[in-house]
């Protein structure tokens, strides 16, 4: 993503990601979450981010098909199934920001 001009902030686990978003939400246009994360699941992080900012744009990625999460995610900006190629990631990020 950085190679095509995006600035990326990275958190290694959900609690750090929530704090990073709270501190920098004015600079963050999109959050990308993996469903499987250490300590706090991506679903829990998603719920907390939406509670903090109902307008947050979130791109979910997972090895599970999107249908697996029916009714659990609410409104997301996009979904990317793993594995994916870099061109698919870039397209998903672009689409999720529209």
N, CA, C and O atoms as a Tinker XYZ file with bonds, in Angstrom:
   392  protein
     1  N      0.826000   -1.194000    0.000000    73     2
     2  CA     0.000000    0.000000    0.000000    64     1     3
     3  C      0.870000    1.257000    0.000000    63     2     4     5
     4  O      0.547000    2.243000   -0.663000    81     3
     5  N      1.963000    1.216000    0.740000    73     3     6
     6  CA     2.858000    2.375000    0.752000    64     5     7
     7  C      3.489000    2.601000   -0.614000    63     6     8     9
     8  O      3.753000    3.742000   -0.995000    81     7
     9  N      3.730000    1.530000   -1.347000    73     7    10
    10  CA     4.340000    1.656000   -2.669000    64     9    11
    11  C      3.433000    2.365000   -3.667000    63    10    12    13
    12  O      3.917000    2.890000   -4.669000    81    11
    13  N      2.132000    2.390000   -3.414000    73    11    14
    14  CA     1.200000    3.080000   -4.309000    64    13    15
    15  C      0.683000    4.379000   -3.698000    63    14    16    17
    16  O     -0.300000    4.946000   -4.174000    81    15
    17  N      1.356000    4.854000   -2.632000    73    15    18
    18  CA     1.068000    6.174000   -2.121000    64    17    19
    19  C      0.246000    6.289000   -0.857000    63    18    20    21
    20  O     -0.024000    7.400000   -0.401000    81    19
    21  N     -0.160000    5.168000   -0.276000    73    19    22
    22  CA    -0.930000    5.232000    0.970000    64    21    23
    23  C      0.014000    5.340000    2.160000    63    22    24    25
    24  O      1.096000    4.754000    2.164000    81    23
    25  N     -0.410000    6.096000    3.171000    73    23    26
    26  CA     0.303000    6.111000    4.437000    64    25    27
    27  C     -0.344000    5.043000    5.304000    63    26    28    29
    28  O     -1.569000    4.971000    5.396000    81    27
    29  N      0.468000    4.223000    5.931000    73    27    30
    30  CA    -0.034000    3.078000    6.684000    64    29    31
    31  C      0.397000    3.193000    8.143000    63    30    32    33
    32  O      1.563000    3.448000    8.446000    81    31
    33  N     -0.568000    3.000000    9.037000    73    31    34
    34  CA    -0.285000    2.849000   10.459000    64    33    35
    35  C     -0.555000    1.390000   10.765000    63    34    36    37
    36  O     -1.511000    0.814000   10.246000    81    35
    37  N      0.270000    0.789000   11.597000    73    35    38
    38  CA     0.176000   -0.647000   11.823000    64    37    39
    39  C      0.089000   -0.950000   13.310000    63    38    40    41
    40  O      0.847000   -0.411000   14.117000    81    39
    41  N     -0.842000   -1.815000   13.651000    73    39    42
    42  CA    -0.958000   -2.307000   15.027000    64    41    43
    43  C     -0.861000   -3.826000   14.988000    63    42    44    45
    44  O     -1.453000   -4.468000   14.121000    81    43
    45  N     -0.118000   -4.395000   15.923000    73    43    46
    46  CA     0.082000   -5.840000   15.931000    64    45    47
    47  C     -1.045000   -6.601000   16.610000    63    46    48    49
    48  O     -1.130000   -7.823000   16.487000    81    47
    49  N     -1.910000   -5.892000   17.324000    73    47    50
    50  CA    -3.053000   -6.544000   17.954000    64    49    51
    51  C     -4.160000   -5.522000   18.168000    63    50    52    53
    52  O     -3.931000   -4.318000   18.060000    81    51
    53  N     -5.357000   -6.006000   18.472000    73    51    54
    54  CA    -6.560000   -5.195000   18.490000    64    53    55
    55  C     -6.585000   -4.040000   19.467000    63    54    56    57
    56  O     -7.027000   -2.946000   19.116000    81    55
    57  N     -6.121000   -4.259000   20.691000    73    55    58
    58  CA    -6.162000   -3.186000   21.689000    64    57    59
    59  C     -5.283000   -2.009000   21.265000    63    58    60    61
    60  O     -5.656000   -0.849000   21.445000    81    59
    61  N     -4.127000   -2.315000   20.707000    73    59    62
    62  CA    -3.248000   -1.268000   20.199000    64    61    63
    63  C     -3.909000   -0.556000   19.021000    63    62    64    65
    64  O     -3.796000    0.662000   18.886000    81    63
    65  N     -4.591000   -1.307000   18.177000    73    63    66
    66  CA    -5.290000   -0.729000   17.038000    64    65    67
    67  C     -6.391000    0.234000   17.464000    63    66    68    69
    68  O     -6.556000    1.295000   16.861000    81    67
    69  N     -7.137000   -0.125000   18.489000    73    67    70
    70  CA    -8.193000    0.747000   19.008000    64    69    71
    71  C     -7.582000    2.052000   19.520000    63    70    72    73
    72  O     -8.084000    3.135000   19.220000    81    71
    73  N     -6.512000    1.948000   20.281000    73    71    74
    74  CA    -5.845000    3.149000   20.802000    64    73    75
    75  C     -5.287000    4.009000   19.675000    63    74    76    77
    76  O     -5.408000    5.234000   19.699000    81    75
    77  N     -4.679000    3.361000   18.692000    73    75    78
    78  CA    -4.128000    4.076000   17.547000    64    77    79
    79  C     -5.235000    4.843000   16.829000    63    78    80    81
    80  O     -5.048000    5.997000   16.445000    81    79
    81  N     -6.384000    4.201000   16.650000    73    79    82
    82  CA    -7.501000    4.877000   15.998000    64    81    83
    83  C     -7.995000    6.058000   16.836000    63    82    84    85
    84  O     -8.246000    7.134000   16.294000    81    83
    85  N     -8.134000    5.874000   18.114000    73    83    86
    86  CA    -8.606000    6.968000   18.981000    64    85    87
    87  C     -7.661000    8.172000   18.928000    63    86    88    89
    88  O     -8.108000    9.319000   18.923000    81    87
    89  N     -6.375000    7.907000   18.888000    73    87    90
    90  CA    -5.386000    8.989000   18.865000    64    89    91
    91  C     -5.285000    9.690000   17.515000    63    90    92    93
    92  O     -4.969000   10.878000   17.454000    81    91
    93  N     -5.551000    8.959000   16.431000    73    91    94
    94  CA    -5.300000    9.492000   15.087000    64    93    95
    95  C     -6.515000    9.446000   14.167000    63    94    96    97
    96  O     -6.359000    9.488000   12.946000    81    95
    97  N     -7.708000    9.361000   14.719000    73    95    98
    98  CA    -8.885000    9.172000   13.869000    64    97    99
    99  C     -9.046000   10.273000   12.827000    63    98   100   101
   100  O     -9.600000   10.027000   11.756000    81    99
   101  N     -8.573000   11.476000   13.119000    73    99   102
   102  CA    -8.693000   12.572000   12.155000    64   101   103
   103  C     -7.821000   12.348000   10.922000    63   102   104   105
   104  O     -8.057000   12.974000    9.888000    81   103
   105  N     -6.825000   11.476000   11.004000    73   103   106
   106  CA    -5.925000   11.185000    9.889000    64   105   107
   107  C     -6.253000    9.861000    9.200000    63   106   108   109
   108  O     -5.750000    9.592000    8.109000    81   107
   109  N     -7.083000    9.040000    9.820000    73   107   110
   110  CA    -7.341000    7.689000    9.311000    64   109   111
   111  C     -8.608000    7.677000    8.463000    63   110   112   113
   112  O     -9.695000    7.997000    8.943000    81   111
   113  N     -8.450000    7.302000    7.200000    73   111   114
   114  CA    -9.586000    7.246000    6.284000    64   113   115
   115  C    -10.192000    5.852000    6.196000    63   114   116   117
   116  O    -11.349000    5.698000    5.805000    81   115
   117  N     -9.405000    4.830000    6.561000    73   115   118
   118  CA    -9.870000    3.451000    6.457000    64   117   119
   119  C     -9.117000    2.596000    7.460000    63   118   120   121
   120  O     -7.909000    2.754000    7.638000    81   119
   121  N     -9.831000    1.692000    8.113000    73   119   122
   122  CA    -9.226000    0.718000    9.015000    64   121   123
   123  C     -9.352000   -0.642000    8.350000    63   122   124   125
   124  O    -10.433000   -1.013000    7.892000    81   123
   125  N     -8.269000   -1.378000    8.293000    73   123   126
   126  CA    -8.297000   -2.735000    7.771000    64   125   127
   127  C     -8.107000   -3.686000    8.947000    63   126   128   129
   128  O     -7.122000   -3.602000    9.680000    81   127
   129  N     -9.069000   -4.590000    9.113000    73   127   130
   130  CA    -9.031000   -5.531000   10.240000    64   129   131
   131  C     -9.043000   -6.960000    9.744000    63   130   132   133
   132  O     -9.799000   -7.310000    8.838000    81   131
   133  N     -8.209000   -7.775000   10.339000    73   131   134
   134  CA    -8.289000   -9.216000   10.148000    64   133   135
   135  C     -9.215000   -9.742000   11.237000    63   134   136   137
   136  O     -9.175000   -9.252000   12.366000    81   135
   137  N    -10.024000  -10.703000   10.930000    73   135   138
   138  CA   -10.935000  -11.271000   11.923000    64   137   139
   139  C    -10.164000  -12.000000   13.019000    63   138   140   141
   140  O    -10.511000  -11.900000   14.195000    81   139
   141  N     -9.124000  -12.729000   12.639000    73   139   142
   142  CA    -8.326000  -13.480000   13.615000    64   141   143
   143  C     -7.142000  -12.632000   14.048000    63   142   144   145
   144  O     -6.193000  -12.441000   13.287000    81   143
   145  N     -7.202000  -12.122000   15.279000    73   143   146
   146  CA    -6.110000  -11.323000   15.811000    64   145   147
   147  C     -5.835000  -11.764000   17.243000    63   146   148   149
   148  O     -6.723000  -12.287000   17.916000    81   147
   149  N     -4.603000  -11.555000   17.709000    73   147   150
   150  CA    -4.291000  -11.931000   19.092000    64   149   151
   151  C     -5.002000  -11.017000   20.095000    63   150   152   153
   152  O     -5.258000   -9.848000   19.807000    81   151
   153  N     -5.308000  -11.548000   21.241000    73   151   154
   154  CA    -5.897000  -10.865000   22.387000    64   153   155
   155  C     -7.359000  -10.467000   22.194000    63   154   156   157
   156  O     -8.212000  -10.886000   22.977000    81   155
   157  N     -7.665000   -9.679000   21.182000    73   155   158
   158  CA    -9.030000   -9.214000   20.933000    64   157   159
   159  C     -9.359000   -9.523000   19.474000    63   158   160   161
   160  O     -8.572000   -9.205000   18.584000    81   159
   161  N    -10.508000  -10.137000   19.223000    73   159   162
   162  CA   -10.860000  -10.508000   17.847000    64   161   163
   163  C    -11.154000   -9.271000   17.004000    63   162   164   165
   164  O    -11.473000   -8.203000   17.525000    81   163
   165  N    -11.040000   -9.442000   15.703000    73   163   166
   166  CA   -11.386000   -8.368000   14.782000    64   165   167
   167  C    -12.836000   -7.938000   14.921000    63   166   168   169
   168  O    -13.152000   -6.759000   14.759000    81   167
   169  N    -13.722000   -8.882000   15.218000    73   167   170
   170  CA   -15.128000   -8.528000   15.424000    64   169   171
   171  C    -15.289000   -7.619000   16.638000    63   170   172   173
   172  O    -16.071000   -6.669000   16.600000    81   171
   173  N    -14.560000   -7.899000   17.705000    73   171   174
   174  CA   -14.627000   -7.054000   18.899000    64   173   175
   175  C    -14.019000   -5.678000   18.638000    63   174   176   177
   176  O    -14.538000   -4.670000   19.117000    81   175
   177  N    -12.934000   -5.634000   17.892000    73   175   178
   178  CA   -12.328000   -4.347000   17.541000    64   177   179
   179  C    -13.304000   -3.545000   16.689000    63   178   180   181
   180  O    -13.507000   -2.354000   16.927000    81   179
   181  N    -13.908000   -4.193000   15.699000    73   179   182
   182  CA   -14.904000   -3.531000   14.850000    64   181   183
   183  C    -16.016000   -2.924000   15.697000    63   182   184   185
   184  O    -16.377000   -1.761000   15.512000    81   183
   185  N    -16.557000   -3.704000   16.621000    73   183   186
   186  CA   -17.640000   -3.230000   17.490000    64   185   187
   187  C    -17.197000   -2.010000   18.290000    63   186   188   189
   188  O    -17.951000   -1.045000   18.414000    81   187
   189  N    -15.999000   -2.043000   18.826000    73   187   190
   190  CA   -15.490000   -0.920000   19.629000    64   189   191
   191  C    -15.262000    0.323000   18.768000    63   190   192   193
   192  O    -15.572000    1.434000   19.197000    81   191
   193  N    -14.729000    0.149000   17.570000    73   191   194
   194  CA   -14.502000    1.290000   16.687000    64   193   195
   195  C    -15.818000    1.953000   16.294000    63   194   196   197
   196  O    -15.921000    3.179000   16.271000    81   195
   197  N    -16.822000    1.135000   15.986000    73   195   198
   198  CA   -18.134000    1.676000   15.613000    64   197   199
   199  C    -18.777000    2.384000   16.803000    63   198   200   201
   200  O    -19.429000    3.413000   16.630000    81   199
   201  N    -18.602000    1.854000   17.984000    73   199   202
   202  CA   -19.128000    2.505000   19.183000    64   201   203
   203  C    -18.457000    3.865000   19.381000    63   202   204   205
   204  O    -19.116000    4.835000   19.756000    81   203
   205  N    -17.165000    3.935000   19.133000    73   203   206
   206  CA   -16.407000    5.169000   19.287000    64   205   207
   207  C    -16.741000    6.168000   18.174000    63   206   208   209
   208  O    -16.881000    7.365000   18.423000    81   207
   209  N    -16.865000    5.655000   16.935000    73   207   210
   210  CA   -17.171000    6.498000   15.781000    64   209   211
   211  C    -18.063000    5.713000   14.817000    63   210   212   213
   212  O    -17.558000    4.896000   14.047000    81   211
   213  N    -19.365000    5.941000   14.842000    73   211   214
   214  CA   -20.278000    5.197000   13.964000    64   213   215
   215  C    -19.987000    5.366000   12.475000    63   214   216   217
   216  O    -20.466000    4.576000   11.661000    81   215
   217  N    -19.209000    6.384000   12.109000    73   215   218
   218  CA   -18.891000    6.629000   10.700000    64   217   219
   219  C    -17.571000    5.993000   10.252000    63   218   220   221
   220  O    -17.156000    6.181000    9.109000    81   219
   221  N    -16.916000    5.252000   11.132000    73   219   222
   222  CA   -15.627000    4.650000   10.784000    64   221   223
   223  C    -15.796000    3.734000    9.571000    63   222   224   225
   224  O    -16.777000    2.998000    9.462000    81   223
   225  N    -14.826000    3.794000    8.669000    73   223   226
   226  CA   -14.836000    2.934000    7.478000    64   225   227
   227  C    -13.877000    1.772000    7.754000    63   226   228   229
   228  O    -12.702000    1.978000    8.056000    81   227
   229  N    -14.406000    0.544000    7.644000    73   227   230
   230  CA   -13.624000   -0.646000    7.979000    64   229   231
   231  C    -13.652000   -1.632000    6.816000    63   230   232   233
   232  O    -14.712000   -1.974000    6.292000    81   231
   233  N    -12.473000   -2.072000    6.432000    73   231   234
   234  CA   -12.291000   -3.137000    5.452000    64   233   235
   235  C    -11.902000   -4.384000    6.240000    63   234   236   237
   236  O    -10.875000   -4.403000    6.918000    81   235
   237  N    -12.716000   -5.408000    6.148000    73   235   238
   238  CA   -12.470000   -6.668000    6.857000    64   237   239
   239  C    -11.766000   -7.634000    5.920000    63   238   240   241
   240  O    -12.110000   -7.728000    4.742000    81   239
   241  N    -10.776000   -8.354000    6.445000    73   239   242
   242  CA   -10.190000   -9.451000    5.676000    64   241   243
   243  C    -10.211000  -10.712000    6.534000    63   242   244   245
   244  O    -10.041000  -10.667000    7.753000    81   243
   245  N    -10.424000  -11.824000    5.862000    73   243   246
   246  CA   -10.517000  -13.100000    6.570000    64   245   247
   247  C    -10.342000  -14.246000    5.587000    63   246   248   249
   248  O    -10.543000  -14.096000    4.382000    81   247
   249  N     -9.967000  -15.376000    6.127000    73   247   250
   250  CA    -9.917000  -16.597000    5.336000    64   249   251
   251  C    -11.296000  -17.218000    5.172000    63   250   252   253
   252  O    -11.497000  -18.077000    4.314000    81   251
   253  N    -12.234000  -16.790000    5.984000    73   251   254
   254  CA   -13.613000  -17.280000    5.890000    64   253   255
   255  C    -14.380000  -16.475000    4.850000    63   254   256   257
   256  O    -14.092000  -15.294000    4.655000    81   255
   257  N    -15.353000  -17.090000    4.178000    73   255   258
   258  CA   -16.178000  -16.320000    3.241000    64   257   259
   259  C    -17.028000  -15.296000    3.990000    63   258   260   261
   260  O    -17.350000  -15.479000    5.164000    81   259
   261  N    -17.380000  -14.236000    3.306000    73   259   262
   262  CA   -18.149000  -13.136000    3.900000    64   261   263
   263  C    -19.451000  -13.638000    4.535000    63   262   264   265
   264  O    -19.874000  -13.120000    5.568000    81   263
   265  N    -20.074000  -14.623000    3.935000    73   263   266
   266  CA   -21.349000  -15.150000    4.436000    64   265   267
   267  C    -21.219000  -15.725000    5.852000    63   266   268   269
   268  O    -22.200000  -15.787000    6.593000    81   267
   269  N    -20.036000  -16.133000    6.212000    73   267   270
   270  CA   -19.776000  -16.687000    7.541000    64   269   271
   271  C    -20.086000  -15.668000    8.646000    63   270   272   273
   272  O    -20.381000  -16.034000    9.783000    81   271
   273  N    -20.013000  -14.389000    8.285000    73   271   274
   274  CA   -20.200000  -13.322000    9.266000    64   273   275
   275  C    -21.544000  -12.623000    9.138000    63   274   276   277
   276  O    -21.747000  -11.556000    9.718000    81   275
   277  N    -22.454000  -13.210000    8.390000    73   275   278
   278  CA   -23.770000  -12.596000    8.191000    64   277   279
   279  C    -24.396000  -12.232000    9.534000    63   278   280   281
   280  O    -24.502000  -13.064000   10.435000    81   279
   281  N    -24.804000  -10.980000    9.647000    73   279   282
   282  CA   -25.446000  -10.515000   10.866000    64   281   283
   283  C    -24.503000  -10.130000   11.989000    63   282   284   285
   284  O    -24.954000   -9.628000   13.019000    81   283
   285  N    -23.195000  -10.351000   11.818000    73   283   286
   286  CA   -22.243000  -10.051000   12.890000    64   285   287
   287  C    -21.483000   -8.746000   12.664000    63   286   288   289
   288  O    -20.942000   -8.174000   13.610000    81   287
   289  N    -21.439000   -8.276000   11.430000    73   287   290
   290  CA   -20.567000   -7.160000   11.117000    64   289   291
   291  C    -21.253000   -5.807000   10.973000    63   290   292   293
   292  O    -20.579000   -4.781000   11.068000    81   291
   293  N    -22.529000   -5.763000   10.755000    73   291   294
   294  CA   -23.141000   -4.469000   10.499000    64   293   295
   295  C    -22.647000   -3.926000    9.178000    63   294   296   297
   296  O    -22.368000   -4.687000    8.251000    81   295
   297  N    -22.538000   -2.625000    9.089000    73   295   298
   298  CA   -22.128000   -1.993000    7.833000    64   297   299
   299  C    -20.606000   -1.869000    7.775000    63   298   300   301
   300  O    -19.995000   -1.166000    8.580000    81   299
   301  N    -20.020000   -2.550000    6.825000    73   299   302
   302  CA   -18.582000   -2.449000    6.614000    64   301   303
   303  C    -18.334000   -1.783000    5.262000    63   302   304   305
   304  O    -19.194000   -1.802000    4.381000    81   303
   305  N    -17.156000   -1.201000    5.113000    73   303   306
   306  CA   -16.805000   -0.524000    3.866000    64   305   307
   307  C    -16.363000   -1.511000    2.797000    63   306   308   309
   308  O    -16.411000   -1.199000    1.607000    81   307
   309  N    -15.935000   -2.698000    3.207000    73   307   310
   310  CA   -15.492000   -3.684000    2.238000    64   309   311
   311  C    -15.070000   -4.973000    2.915000    63   310   312   313
   312  O    -14.892000   -5.035000    4.132000    81   311
   313  N    -14.915000   -6.001000    2.091000    73   311   314
   314  CA   -14.514000   -7.322000    2.575000    64   313   315
   315  C    -13.515000   -7.904000    1.589000    63   314   316   317
   316  O    -13.725000   -7.844000    0.377000    81   315
   317  N    -12.438000   -8.462000    2.101000    73   315   318
   318  CA   -11.399000   -9.054000    1.272000    64   317   319
   319  C    -11.081000  -10.435000    1.809000    63   318   320   321
   320  O    -10.649000  -10.591000    2.951000    81   319
   321  N    -11.303000  -11.441000    0.964000    73   319   322
   322  CA   -11.060000  -12.807000    1.411000    64   321   323
   323  C     -9.607000  -13.196000    1.157000    63   322   324   325
   324  O     -9.062000  -12.962000    0.078000    81   323
   325  N     -8.990000  -13.800000    2.182000    73   323   326
   326  CA    -7.618000  -14.304000    2.068000    64   325   327
   327  C     -7.643000  -15.677000    1.416000    63   326   328   329
   328  O     -8.642000  -16.386000    1.533000    81   327
   329  N     -6.615000  -16.060000    0.759000    73   327   330
   330  CA    -5.458000  -15.241000    0.413000    64   329   331
   331  C     -5.811000  -14.269000   -0.717000    63   330   332   333
   332  O     -6.730000  -14.521000   -1.496000    81   331
   333  N     -5.078000  -13.167000   -0.796000    73   331   334
   334  CA    -5.312000  -12.197000   -1.847000    64   333   335
   335  C     -3.975000  -11.700000   -2.373000    63   334   336   337
   336  O     -2.951000  -11.776000   -1.693000    81   335
   337  N     -4.007000  -11.195000   -3.584000    73   335   338
   338  CA    -2.809000  -10.631000   -4.208000    64   337   339
   339  C     -2.781000   -9.132000   -3.916000    63   338   340   341
   340  O     -3.800000   -8.542000   -3.555000    81   339
   341  N     -1.630000   -8.536000   -4.073000    73   339   342
   342  CA    -1.496000   -7.103000   -3.775000    64   341   343
   343  C     -2.422000   -6.258000   -4.638000    63   342   344   345
   344  O     -2.949000   -5.254000   -4.160000    81   343
   345  N     -2.635000   -6.634000   -5.887000    73   343   346
   346  CA    -3.537000   -5.869000   -6.749000    64   345   347
   347  C     -4.977000   -5.930000   -6.210000    63   346   348   349
   348  O     -5.714000   -4.950000   -6.320000    81   347
   349  N     -5.372000   -7.044000   -5.643000    73   347   350
   350  CA    -6.708000   -7.168000   -5.040000    64   349   351
   351  C     -6.813000   -6.320000   -3.770000    63   350   352   353
   352  O     -7.855000   -5.723000   -3.500000    81   351
   353  N     -5.736000   -6.273000   -3.000000    73   351   354
   354  CA    -5.715000   -5.443000   -1.802000    64   353   355
   355  C     -5.866000   -3.971000   -2.175000    63   354   356   357
   356  O     -6.675000   -3.259000   -1.580000    81   355
   357  N     -5.104000   -3.520000   -3.142000    73   355   358
   358  CA    -5.166000   -2.120000   -3.561000    64   357   359
   359  C     -6.568000   -1.779000   -4.062000    63   358   360   361
   360  O     -7.112000   -0.730000   -3.717000    81   359
   361  N     -7.149000   -2.653000   -4.867000    73   359   362
   362  CA    -8.502000   -2.416000   -5.387000    64   361   363
   363  C     -9.515000   -2.370000   -4.246000    63   362   364   365
   364  O    -10.405000   -1.519000   -4.248000    81   363
   365  N     -9.394000   -3.272000   -3.275000    73   363   366
   366  CA   -10.326000   -3.295000   -2.140000    64   365   367
   367  C    -10.220000   -2.023000   -1.307000    63   366   368   369
   368  O    -11.234000   -1.488000   -0.858000    81   367
   369  N     -9.004000   -1.539000   -1.099000    73   367   370
   370  CA    -8.791000   -0.296000   -0.349000    64   369   371
   371  C     -9.397000    0.877000   -1.118000    63   370   372   373
   372  O    -10.071000    1.720000   -0.527000    81   371
   373  N     -9.167000    0.937000   -2.399000    73   371   374
   374  CA    -9.741000    2.019000   -3.210000    64   373   375
   375  C    -11.266000    1.977000   -3.161000    63   374   376   377
   376  O    -11.905000    3.009000   -2.952000    81   375
   377  N    -11.848000    0.811000   -3.349000    73   375   378
   378  CA   -13.306000    0.665000   -3.338000    64   377   379
   379  C    -13.897000    1.010000   -1.982000    63   378   380   381
   380  O    -14.971000    1.609000   -1.915000    81   379
   381  N    -13.221000    0.645000   -0.898000    73   379   382
   382  CA   -13.731000    0.867000    0.455000    64   381   383
   383  C    -13.730000    2.348000    0.829000    63   382   384   385
   384  O    -14.435000    2.747000    1.756000    81   383
   385  N    -12.965000    3.155000    0.137000    73   383   386
   386  CA   -12.904000    4.578000    0.452000    64   385   387
   387  C    -13.940000    5.382000   -0.317000    63   386   388   389
   388  O    -14.108000    6.574000   -0.058000    81   387
   389  N    -14.630000    4.764000   -1.246000    73   387   390
   390  CA   -15.615000    5.499000   -2.069000    64   389   391
   391  C    -16.907000    5.707000   -1.329000    63   390   392
   392  O    -17.839000    6.303000   -1.869000    81   391
